[in-house]
Amino acid sequence: MSEASLSDGIVRHEIDGVGVPVFSVAKTIADCFKYRGKVGLDVAIEALREGWALQAFTTAELRAHARIARVENVMRPYVECVIG
């Protein structure tokens, strides 16, 4: 991963008083599409559907992370089908 890809999209959650860095939902979805050969395209699409249904990200966030991961063109048809 590039430095921008690795450092971008980190959200801090507090668990039992300890700050834990976790990747955001939008970044995780973009990474699922980036590594779709390893995790499977069905996993990436399901992550997109679930994240959108839970309103866990905005289209702007998703677009930004897709651009960084260089999967904007790959994701576009799936995003258009799921989000509309």
N, C-alpha and C positions, 0 to 999 in steps of 0.2 A: 504494500500500500504506500501511496505517496504520503508525504508529511501532511498535506492539506486534507487528504482523505482520512488519515488516522486521527488527526486532532479535531476535525470539524464534527459537529453533531453530538458532542458529549454533554450529557445532562447529569447533574449531581442529585442523587437521592440520599436521604438520610435514613439509615437502617440501624436501629438500636443505638442511636447517637453517633454513628460513624458515617461520614460522607463517602458515598460510593459513586464512582463515575460509571455511567451507563450510556450506551449509544441511544440516540433518539429513535422514535418509531420510523420517521421518514428516512433516516440514514440506514436503519436496519433493512427497510424495504428496498432501498436502492442497492444495498449490498447483496440482498437476495437475488436481485436481477443480475448483478455483476457476476455473482458466482452461481448462476442458474445451472451451469453444467455439473456442479458438485452437489448442490442442494435440491435441484430439480425445479423446473419451471412451474410445476403445480404448487410448490411451496411458496414461490415468489408471488404467484397470482393470489393464493389464499391469504398471504400476509397483506397484500394490497387491499383485498376485499375486507378483511377483518379490521384493518387499521382505519379504512374509510368509514365502515359501519360504526365504529366506536368514536369517530371524529377525533382521532389521535394525532392528526397532522393536517396541515393546510396544503393546497396544491402548490403554493409558492415554496413551502419547505421541501416538499417532495421534488419539485423541479430543481431546486438549488442542489440538493444532495445527488440527484441523478446526473446533473451536469458535472459535479466534482468526480463522481464515480465513472463518468463517461458512458453512461447507459441511457441517456436521454432519448435517443432514437429507438433503442430497443424497447423501452418502457412505454413510449407514446401510444401505440395501439391498445395496450392493455389498460392504461390509465383512461383512455377515451371510452373504452367499453365499460369499465367499472364505475368511473366517476361521471361520465357523460358529457 
